[in-house]
Amino acid sequence: MRGYLVDVNPLVPPGVYTPQEDTDLLAEALSEEPLPPGADVLDVGTGSGALALHAARRGLRVTAVDVSRRAVWAARINARLSGLRVRILRGNLFDPVRGQTFDVILANPPYVPDPDPDSAPRGTARAWDAGHDGRLILDRICREAPALLRPGGVLLVVHSALSGPERTLTLLRAAGLKASLTRRRRIAFGPVLRERQGWLRERGLLSATEDKEELVVVRAELPV
């Protein structure tokens, strides 16, 4: 059920990720952070810019990044149509903002396990395919995000329980952050998981009767 992004109706061209339940779950998590106006937020992998616009409506200073030219174009158009100021940059994950720090980092990365261990995500599939274990981008976020947080800053990352939440927690804690699972939601399989459910059952990631995916939000805070 959509709640926090009902006021955001972004333009989503072909090849750009459409805001879904994971986007909304991350928006809910952001709503619980007691941020003052003007706090600096980074939305990495912004897609259509829906989360960035949601944050900007709170009076936060938002930077959004995406590797896709089409996504950057869509996010810029959506920001202009909404009358909101968002700095939107094209680049690979954190590359465009090296040396900068933020009060909050939002991440809704690709996280779906890919049956082909040798394939690199291409085209539209870059929005969901994330390597054989679903952690192609997640592990990079866990390694690189802590250096971009200010003391007391928070990383909020959403992904599937199929792609190893415990590993996310372990990596972030090893980096010195206080990390925990703060939100869970079970949703019906989308088209990609419906297509791959047989393979996921063979790997033991789904039971024989399981017909829903669990999404989780990990919150990690850099101590002051």
Secondary structure, DSSP 8 states (H G I E B T S, - for coil): ---TTTT------TTS----HHHHHHHHHHHTS---TT-EEEEES-TTSHHHHHHHTTT-EEEEEES-HHHHHHHHHHHHHHT--EEEEESSTTGGGTT--EEEEEE----B--S-TT----GGGGGTB--TTS-TTHHHHHHHGGGGEEEEEEEEEEEEGGG-HHHHHHHHHHTT-EEEEEEEEEEE--HHHHHHHHHHHHTTSS-SS--EEEEEEEEEE---
